[in-house]
Amino acid sequence: MTAPVATLAALPGVNTASGVAAAAEHAQLTGRVLPVRPELRRLLPRAGLRRGSTIAVRGSVSLLLALLAEATATGSWAAAVGMPDLGLVAAAELGVEVSRLALVPRPGAEFVTVTGALLDGMDVVAVAARGAAPPEARRLSARARHRGAVLLSLGPWPGAEVELRCEAGRWTGLDGGHGYLRERRVCVQGAGRGAATRPRRADLLLPGSAGAPAAAPPEPALSLAREAG
């Protein structure tokens, strides 16, 4: 399994943290479900990232990064492919352990080859959905299933077991027309097939005031309605 990782490290434009080759062995030692932050557990049928699954994230890079946070913080390795604008500062603020995040910002025509090599050695691989045609996307999902990796897609992905859709939210912090943006309230809807058939929903602060995601408090109008009832 170390050969694909060594091949990947030799490709031009690859920026990795030290010790990427150790990810192949680590992938064999961890459990079948990788952890996510408590605020995100209700969105996933196993309350985490099940190895071998494909999850599509629509409408939010922040949500995709938030899904990586707990896994990387607890020792898993992750990679991001085809996302040249991905910000490491933003990733760190959302809780991602960036020393365990490999970046392949511009794989070009090697998108499928690079992603396949990463799926052989990493715990979680996040990709831009536009990088693969439907037949290639299905083959990559099959490879993730075979290797026990998690494939996260930014955008729709054919055959994804779970799809998380982030609806546009509103920012707070500009009180009286001035100040700093602090929090963004969003609604995330989850759906899928198999164990993920039941619709799921979570109201989140993404980011929260401290950067990391947090559960959103009830809307004032809803709170008043409940009190009146």
Backbone bond lengths (Angstrom), bond angles and torsions (degrees), N, CA, C in turn:
res aa  C-N    CA-C-N  psi(-1)  N-CA   C-N-CA  omega(-1)  CA-C   N-CA-C  phi
1 M - - - 1.461 - - 1.520 111.65 -
2 T 1.372 117.94 -17.76 1.461 119.46 -177.48 1.520 111.98 -73.40
3 A 1.351 118.23 -23.01 1.463 119.82 -177.35 1.518 113.03 -60.67
4 P 1.352 120.69 -47.94 1.469 119.57 178.41 1.517 112.84 -60.02
5 V 1.342 117.97 -35.24 1.455 120.24 179.53 1.514 110.27 -68.42
6 A 1.349 116.91 -40.64 1.451 119.93 178.22 1.520 111.00 -64.52
7 T 1.334 116.65 -39.67 1.464 120.75 177.05 1.514 110.94 -62.59
8 L 1.322 116.80 -42.83 1.458 121.47 178.86 1.516 111.28 -61.09
9 A 1.339 117.12 -44.42 1.458 120.67 -177.02 1.513 111.91 -63.43
10 A 1.345 117.12 -23.90 1.457 120.72 -179.13 1.522 113.39 -86.02
11 L 1.328 118.15 -10.03 1.455 120.60 -177.95 1.518 110.72 -70.98
12 P 1.353 117.73 143.60 1.463 119.70 178.36 1.518 110.79 -67.88
13 G 1.330 115.05 143.67 1.463 119.86 175.71 1.510 114.16 86.34
14 V 1.338 118.16 4.32 1.455 120.55 179.69 1.523 108.72 -90.88
15 N 1.332 116.06 127.55 1.462 121.64 178.60 1.515 107.22 -119.41
16 T 1.336 117.27 110.59 1.460 120.00 -175.44 1.510 110.80 -123.64
17 A 1.332 115.27 159.71 1.457 120.11 171.18 1.526 108.29 -76.22
18 S 1.337 116.97 164.88 1.462 120.12 -179.43 1.525 109.72 -67.25
19 G 1.338 114.68 145.58 1.455 120.04 174.81 1.503 114.85 81.83
20 V 1.342 119.27 27.57 1.466 120.36 -178.51 1.526 111.54 -61.23
21 A 1.315 117.31 -33.94 1.466 119.59 -177.60 1.521 111.83 -60.97
22 A 1.331 117.65 -27.92 1.461 120.16 -179.54 1.516 111.94 -68.94
23 A 1.344 117.73 -14.77 1.460 120.58 -178.84 1.522 112.10 -63.22
24 A 1.325 117.65 -32.03 1.462 120.27 -178.86 1.522 111.10 -61.86
25 E 1.343 116.90 -45.00 1.451 119.85 178.42 1.520 111.35 -69.44
26 H 1.323 116.26 -38.84 1.464 119.38 -178.63 1.522 111.41 -61.53
27 A 1.340 116.73 -36.29 1.461 120.32 -178.08 1.518 112.03 -61.31
28 Q 1.329 116.43 -25.32 1.463 119.93 -179.69 1.529 112.54 -84.13
29 L 1.343 117.10 -12.87 1.458 120.57 -172.31 1.526 113.63 -101.43
30 T 1.306 117.97 -15.20 1.457 120.15 -175.17 1.517 111.54 -93.06
31 G 1.338 116.32 169.67 1.462 121.77 -174.07 1.507 113.41 -74.75
32 R 1.330 114.76 178.19 1.464 120.79 -176.11 1.516 112.68 -79.63
33 V 1.323 118.94 -16.64 1.461 122.01 177.76 1.524 108.32 -126.66
34 L 1.323 115.99 120.83 1.452 120.89 178.60 1.528 108.92 -85.51
35 P 1.328 118.05 141.84 1.463 120.33 -173.88 1.521 113.01 -74.92
36 V 1.318 115.64 152.61 1.464 122.90 170.39 1.528 107.71 -127.27
37 R 1.300 116.50 167.29 1.457 120.30 178.92 1.531 110.45 -61.07
38 P 1.332 117.85 148.96 1.472 120.71 -176.88 1.524 113.28 -53.95
39 E 1.341 117.88 -35.10 1.464 120.34 -177.69 1.525 112.84 -66.09
40 L 1.339 116.99 -19.51 1.464 121.01 -175.97 1.523 113.06 -101.19
41 R 1.321 117.52 -8.76 1.467 119.68 -172.28 1.521 112.89 -63.41
42 R 1.320 117.71 -36.59 1.466 119.94 -176.98 1.528 112.65 -65.74
43 L 1.339 116.93 -17.06 1.460 120.60 -178.11 1.523 112.97 -82.37
44 L 1.326 117.38 -13.78 1.462 121.52 -172.96 1.525 110.20 -117.32
45 P 1.333 118.68 137.60 1.466 121.10 -173.73 1.523 113.96 -62.85
46 R 1.327 118.83 -27.72 1.465 121.24 177.58 1.528 111.42 -104.25
47 A 1.318 116.89 13.09 1.475 122.25 -178.03 1.516 111.74 59.69
48 G 1.325 116.81 26.30 1.458 122.10 179.24 1.518 109.58 -176.27
49 L 1.333 115.69 -171.49 1.466 121.74 -179.61 1.527 108.61 -93.31
50 R 1.322 116.07 104.89 1.466 119.39 -177.82 1.519 109.97 -74.96
51 R 1.312 115.95 129.13 1.464 119.80 178.01 1.529 110.37 -60.09
52 G 1.315 115.41 138.55 1.452 121.43 -179.50 1.507 113.82 90.69
53 S 1.325 117.97 -3.62 1.469 120.81 -176.96 1.516 111.98 -96.00
54 T 1.322 114.98 161.58 1.464 123.08 173.68 1.523 108.02 -119.22
55 I 1.319 116.70 127.50 1.459 122.69 -177.64 1.520 108.39 -124.65
56 A 1.322 116.65 126.67 1.464 122.08 178.38 1.522 109.47 -100.43
57 V 1.317 116.36 133.12 1.461 122.95 178.55 1.517 107.81 -116.17
58 R 1.320 116.81 124.56 1.461 120.59 -177.09 1.526 110.12 -120.44
59 G 1.328 114.88 130.89 1.457 119.95 171.25 1.503 116.66 93.63
60 S 1.339 119.72 1.19 1.459 118.73 -176.17 1.516 112.26 -162.71
61 V 1.335 116.47 113.09 1.466 120.98 171.05 1.524 109.65 -67.12
62 S 1.337 116.59 -35.55 1.464 120.52 -179.90 1.525 111.62 -60.03
63 L 1.331 116.76 -40.08 1.458 119.93 178.48 1.522 110.48 -64.68
64 L 1.328 116.64 -41.86 1.459 119.64 178.48 1.528 110.56 -60.47
65 L 1.334 116.90 -45.04 1.461 120.16 179.02 1.525 111.23 -64.74
66 A 1.330 116.78 -38.90 1.463 120.17 179.18 1.524 111.16 -61.48
67 L 1.325 117.47 -33.13 1.463 120.58 177.79 1.528 111.91 -67.87
68 L 1.334 116.77 -25.91 1.458 120.71 179.27 1.525 113.07 -81.97
69 A 1.325 116.69 -20.00 1.458 121.01 -166.62 1.528 113.55 -58.26
70 E 1.317 117.60 -57.64 1.462 120.68 -172.79 1.518 111.43 -66.57
71 A 1.330 116.99 -38.06 1.462 119.92 -179.29 1.525 111.12 -63.42
72 T 1.337 116.93 -47.04 1.460 119.25 -179.76 1.523 111.27 -69.16
73 A 1.327 117.30 -33.71 1.469 120.61 179.81 1.523 112.17 -67.78
74 T 1.328 116.68 -22.90 1.466 120.05 -178.31 1.526 111.98 -105.61
75 G 1.329 116.92 16.19 1.457 119.83 170.01 1.506 117.56 110.88
76 S 1.333 119.32 -3.73 1.458 120.81 179.35 1.524 110.32 -82.10
77 W 1.324 115.40 155.63 1.461 122.57 177.34 1.517 109.58 -102.04
78 A 1.321 116.00 143.45 1.463 121.38 179.80 1.528 109.33 -135.99
79 A 1.320 115.27 162.56 1.460 121.27 177.75 1.519 108.72 -142.54
80 A 1.318 115.79 153.46 1.468 122.33 175.97 1.519 108.06 -127.12
81 V 1.337 116.53 126.44 1.457 122.11 -174.50 1.530 109.83 -120.34
82 G 1.329 116.33 130.99 1.462 120.98 174.23 1.511 114.30 75.13
83 M 1.329 117.81 28.02 1.468 122.09 179.36 1.524 109.44 -126.28
84 P 1.326 117.92 74.54 1.469 120.47 -174.80 1.522 114.20 -64.62
85 D 1.320 117.48 -21.54 1.465 120.25 -178.76 1.519 113.36 -95.02
86 L 1.311 117.36 6.34 1.458 120.40 -179.88 1.528 109.68 -64.52
87 G 1.318 116.92 126.26 1.452 121.38 -177.01 1.514 112.29 -96.15
88 L 1.334 117.20 123.96 1.458 120.29 -179.67 1.525 111.36 -71.36
89 V 1.325 117.61 -31.73 1.464 119.57 177.54 1.523 109.86 -64.26
90 A 1.332 115.98 -45.76 1.467 119.96 177.88 1.519 110.60 -62.75
91 A 1.335 116.81 -39.85 1.470 120.02 178.85 1.520 110.72 -61.54
92 A 1.327 116.46 -44.36 1.458 119.97 179.89 1.523 111.42 -64.33
93 E 1.327 117.29 -39.39 1.463 120.37 179.29 1.523 111.56 -64.58
94 L 1.324 116.62 -29.76 1.461 121.00 178.37 1.523 112.39 -83.78
95 G 1.322 117.32 0.08 1.458 120.87 174.57 1.509 115.78 103.72
96 V 1.341 118.72 2.65 1.461 120.83 179.70 1.525 109.21 -73.09
97 E 1.323 116.67 134.50 1.463 121.62 173.22 1.529 107.04 -82.81
98 V 1.332 116.10 95.86 1.463 120.23 -169.88 1.522 112.79 -68.68
99 S 1.330 118.44 -17.01 1.461 119.48 175.62 1.523 111.72 -70.49
100 R 1.344 116.95 -11.49 1.462 121.76 176.89 1.525 111.67 -113.24
101 L 1.325 115.76 23.15 1.460 120.91 -179.62 1.526 109.39 -119.48
102 A 1.337 116.40 117.80 1.463 122.06 176.32 1.526 109.07 -93.25
103 L 1.330 116.42 139.73 1.461 121.21 -177.99 1.521 110.65 -117.98
104 V 1.326 115.04 129.52 1.466 121.55 171.07 1.525 105.42 -124.95
105 P 1.329 118.54 82.26 1.465 120.90 -169.10 1.520 114.71 -67.38
106 R 1.338 116.98 -36.16 1.470 119.48 -175.76 1.526 110.26 -134.49
107 P 1.327 117.79 78.47 1.466 119.61 -179.04 1.520 113.61 -74.08
108 G 1.341 117.15 -17.77 1.460 120.39 179.47 1.515 112.49 59.06
109 A 1.340 115.09 -133.44 1.469 120.07 -177.64 1.521 112.13 -69.41
110 E 1.323 117.12 -11.48 1.468 120.78 -179.00 1.522 112.92 -92.49
111 F 1.340 117.16 14.81 1.466 120.55 -175.87 1.522 111.97 -52.55
112 V 1.314 117.44 -51.94 1.472 120.66 -175.90 1.523 110.76 -66.49
113 T 1.344 117.05 -41.91 1.468 120.80 179.79 1.517 111.25 -62.80
114 V 1.343 115.89 -46.62 1.465 120.46 -179.45 1.525 110.83 -63.96
115 T 1.335 116.61 -45.35 1.462 119.75 -179.33 1.520 110.98 -62.74
116 G 1.330 116.60 -41.63 1.454 119.97 178.08 1.517 112.38 -61.48
117 A 1.346 116.88 -41.94 1.462 120.35 178.64 1.522 111.18 -63.99
118 L 1.324 116.42 -40.44 1.467 119.97 178.95 1.522 111.35 -66.33
119 L 1.317 117.91 -38.49 1.459 120.71 178.29 1.523 111.16 -63.20
120 D 1.328 117.80 -25.32 1.459 120.85 177.18 1.527 112.10 -72.21
121 G 1.345 117.14 -24.29 1.450 118.09 -171.97 1.507 117.03 -126.68
122 M 1.325 118.35 -12.45 1.453 121.31 -176.93 1.530 110.90 -105.81
123 D 1.323 115.68 159.89 1.463 120.46 176.58 1.523 111.78 -79.31
124 V 1.344 116.88 -41.75 1.462 122.26 -178.70 1.523 108.41 -134.59
125 V 1.326 116.32 133.41 1.459 121.27 176.69 1.525 108.18 -125.23
126 A 1.328 115.43 118.89 1.471 121.38 177.44 1.519 108.60 -100.44
127 V 1.322 116.09 134.05 1.461 120.31 -175.43 1.525 110.38 -134.60
128 A 1.337 115.43 155.56 1.458 121.01 170.59 1.520 108.00 -80.79
129 A 1.318 117.12 125.28 1.469 120.91 -173.78 1.524 112.31 -59.42
130 R 1.318 117.76 -29.75 1.463 120.41 -176.51 1.530 112.68 -68.21
131 G 1.331 117.33 -9.38 1.460 119.77 -175.42 1.511 115.04 -77.06
132 A 1.332 119.18 -13.51 1.467 121.12 -174.84 1.518 110.79 -133.84
133 A 1.330 116.05 136.40 1.456 121.77 171.76 1.528 108.43 -71.66
134 P 1.352 118.11 159.15 1.475 119.69 -176.83 1.526 115.63 -49.72
135 P 1.341 120.41 -45.39 1.475 117.76 179.29 1.528 112.47 -63.10
136 E 1.341 116.53 -39.28 1.461 119.88 178.87 1.527 110.74 -67.56
137 A 1.336 115.82 -38.33 1.465 120.10 179.30 1.523 110.36 -61.12
138 R 1.312 117.52 -42.94 1.465 120.43 179.80 1.523 111.35 -65.65
139 R 1.338 116.39 -36.81 1.471 119.11 177.81 1.529 110.92 -66.47
140 L 1.330 117.16 -38.13 1.457 119.90 178.21 1.532 110.89 -67.26
141 S 1.320 117.32 -38.03 1.468 119.92 175.87 1.523 110.73 -62.96
142 A 1.321 116.19 -39.96 1.467 120.06 178.14 1.531 110.58 -64.99
143 R 1.323 116.05 -36.34 1.468 119.13 178.69 1.521 110.86 -68.12
144 A 1.344 116.24 -41.31 1.461 119.60 176.56 1.521 110.39 -60.01
145 R 1.323 116.73 -41.94 1.465 121.59 179.79 1.529 110.23 -62.85
146 H 1.317 116.35 -42.77 1.464 121.07 -177.81 1.523 111.47 -69.18
147 R 1.321 117.01 -38.97 1.464 121.78 -175.25 1.529 113.31 -88.18
148 G 1.328 117.07 -9.90 1.451 119.20 -179.09 1.510 113.99 75.28
149 A 1.339 116.59 28.25 1.462 121.64 176.46 1.523 109.01 -100.31
150 V 1.316 116.28 166.44 1.461 121.81 174.48 1.527 107.81 -106.81
151 L 1.316 116.63 127.53 1.457 122.29 177.33 1.521 108.60 -104.05
152 L 1.330 116.28 117.65 1.463 122.40 177.71 1.510 108.66 -107.81
153 S 1.314 116.86 125.30 1.461 121.13 -179.61 1.518 110.48 -109.77
154 L 1.330 115.80 132.54 1.456 120.54 171.51 1.521 107.52 -90.03
155 G 1.316 115.89 94.54 1.451 122.17 -174.34 1.514 110.55 119.18
156 P 1.326 118.11 171.75 1.469 121.18 -177.28 1.525 111.54 -63.31
157 W 1.336 115.88 144.60 1.467 121.79 -177.49 1.522 108.64 -138.85
158 P 1.339 118.71 125.17 1.468 120.66 -178.79 1.525 112.14 -57.89
159 G 1.322 115.91 127.80 1.451 120.79 175.35 1.512 115.61 78.85
160 A 1.340 118.35 11.95 1.465 119.72 178.39 1.526 110.12 -61.09
161 E 1.329 116.65 135.72 1.460 119.93 178.85 1.523 111.65 -71.09
162 V 1.320 116.66 -33.88 1.460 122.21 -178.45 1.517 108.63 -131.55
163 E 1.327 116.12 138.03 1.459 120.89 172.45 1.523 108.79 -125.18
164 L 1.314 116.07 125.60 1.457 122.78 177.57 1.516 108.79 -109.66
165 R 1.320 115.85 122.69 1.469 121.18 -178.10 1.526 109.01 -114.48
166 C 1.329 115.00 122.87 1.466 120.99 -178.62 1.523 109.11 -99.81
167 E 1.322 115.75 116.95 1.456 120.20 179.24 1.520 109.77 -83.41
168 A 1.329 114.84 144.07 1.460 120.35 -177.95 1.521 110.81 -54.44
169 G 1.314 115.57 132.53 1.461 120.39 -178.00 1.512 111.88 -114.02
170 R 1.313 115.38 -174.82 1.461 119.71 -179.67 1.529 109.95 -118.70
171 W 1.306 114.56 146.56 1.450 121.73 179.02 1.521 110.47 -90.49
172 T 1.319 115.65 152.76 1.458 121.46 172.32 1.522 108.19 -125.13
173 G 1.322 115.47 157.87 1.451 120.41 177.44 1.511 113.77 130.53
174 L 1.328 117.12 -23.81 1.464 119.72 -179.82 1.524 109.49 -89.29
175 D 1.311 116.56 67.92 1.459 121.62 -179.19 1.525 110.39 -73.53
176 G 1.323 115.79 128.98 1.460 120.10 179.41 1.521 113.09 66.59
177 G 1.344 117.07 19.17 1.458 119.99 177.52 1.512 114.41 88.23
178 H 1.337 118.43 4.86 1.463 119.37 178.22 1.528 108.80 -148.05
179 G 1.322 116.19 167.24 1.455 120.99 -177.37 1.521 110.50 123.52
180 Y 1.332 116.54 -155.59 1.461 122.33 -178.35 1.525 109.76 -127.51
181 L 1.342 114.96 143.45 1.460 119.38 174.40 1.527 108.67 -67.76
182 R 1.330 116.39 126.05 1.462 120.85 -174.58 1.529 112.68 -112.12
183 E 1.320 116.41 -47.34 1.459 120.56 -173.68 1.524 109.90 -137.93
184 R 1.322 115.23 153.33 1.465 120.20 172.92 1.525 108.74 -127.91
185 R 1.308 115.88 121.32 1.469 121.21 179.14 1.526 108.65 -88.44
186 V 1.327 116.83 127.27 1.455 121.88 -179.96 1.523 109.20 -133.58
187 C 1.308 115.01 161.41 1.466 122.04 172.88 1.523 107.53 -116.45
188 V 1.314 116.75 125.37 1.462 121.46 178.77 1.520 108.68 -109.58
189 Q 1.313 115.72 124.65 1.460 122.53 178.14 1.524 108.81 -105.32
190 G 1.326 116.74 133.24 1.452 121.31 178.66 1.518 111.41 -118.10
191 A 1.314 115.95 138.83 1.464 121.62 177.38 1.524 107.57 -152.89
192 G 1.323 116.20 172.68 1.451 118.81 179.66 1.506 111.86 171.13
193 R 1.309 115.36 -149.55 1.460 120.49 -179.39 1.522 109.38 -132.34
194 G 1.306 116.54 167.86 1.455 120.17 -178.11 1.518 110.78 64.86
195 A 1.329 116.27 -127.27 1.462 121.11 -179.33 1.520 112.35 -66.89
196 A 1.341 117.49 -13.72 1.465 121.07 -177.68 1.522 112.91 -100.51
197 T 1.339 117.27 14.42 1.465 120.20 -176.77 1.525 112.20 -63.02
198 R 1.321 116.89 -39.45 1.466 120.07 -178.20 1.522 110.41 -65.17
199 P 1.346 118.08 126.65 1.471 120.07 179.31 1.527 111.25 -61.79
200 R 1.319 116.19 144.22 1.446 122.19 179.96 1.519 109.14 -131.32
201 R 1.327 116.02 155.16 1.459 120.45 -177.19 1.522 109.45 -149.54
202 A 1.321 115.45 144.54 1.458 120.88 174.76 1.522 108.51 -145.96
203 D 1.330 116.70 132.43 1.462 122.33 173.19 1.523 107.36 -95.23
204 L 1.330 115.75 121.08 1.454 121.11 -172.30 1.517 111.93 -126.54
205 L 1.328 114.90 157.57 1.452 122.01 163.46 1.524 105.44 -99.65
206 L 1.332 116.30 114.06 1.458 121.60 -173.38 1.530 109.56 -139.82
207 P 1.337 117.72 91.01 1.461 126.78 6.51 1.519 111.59 -85.34
208 G 1.346 115.61 163.47 1.453 121.03 170.42 1.515 109.95 -83.99
209 S 1.311 116.68 -178.02 1.466 120.34 -176.64 1.519 112.39 -63.72
210 A 1.347 117.14 -26.81 1.463 120.76 179.08 1.522 112.39 -94.96
211 G 1.334 117.51 5.85 1.454 121.57 -179.95 1.514 112.14 101.75
212 A 1.331 117.51 -52.24 1.459 121.37 -179.42 1.521 110.91 -69.88
213 P 1.334 118.11 153.74 1.461 120.05 177.85 1.516 111.74 -63.87
214 A 1.326 115.52 154.33 1.459 121.37 179.27 1.515 108.51 -147.14
215 A 1.325 116.11 157.53 1.463 120.20 174.83 1.517 108.81 -67.37
216 A 1.335 116.33 135.19 1.460 120.49 179.98 1.518 109.96 -79.52
217 P 1.331 117.54 138.47 1.469 119.70 176.10 1.520 109.99 -69.11
218 P 1.332 118.81 160.23 1.464 120.75 177.99 1.524 111.16 -59.39
219 E 1.307 115.46 145.85 1.462 120.03 174.71 1.526 109.31 -62.30
220 P 1.338 119.06 141.74 1.466 120.88 179.98 1.522 113.38 -54.73
221 A 1.322 117.15 -41.28 1.465 120.28 -179.07 1.515 110.97 -63.47
222 L 1.349 116.47 -39.07 1.457 119.54 179.45 1.524 110.54 -67.73
223 S 1.348 115.71 -39.52 1.453 118.73 179.32 1.525 111.68 -61.74
224 L 1.343 115.92 -42.98 1.456 119.26 179.01 1.526 112.48 -64.37
225 A 1.345 114.44 -38.17 1.468 118.59 -179.62 1.530 110.08 -64.52
226 R 1.353 116.03 -39.34 1.455 118.19 -179.42 1.525 111.35 -67.98
227 E 1.354 115.31 -39.35 1.462 118.70 178.50 1.524 111.07 -63.22
228 A 1.351 116.18 -40.72 1.453 120.29 -179.98 1.520 111.74 -65.61
229 G 1.355 115.51 -33.05 1.461 119.09 179.78 1.505 111.86 -73.43
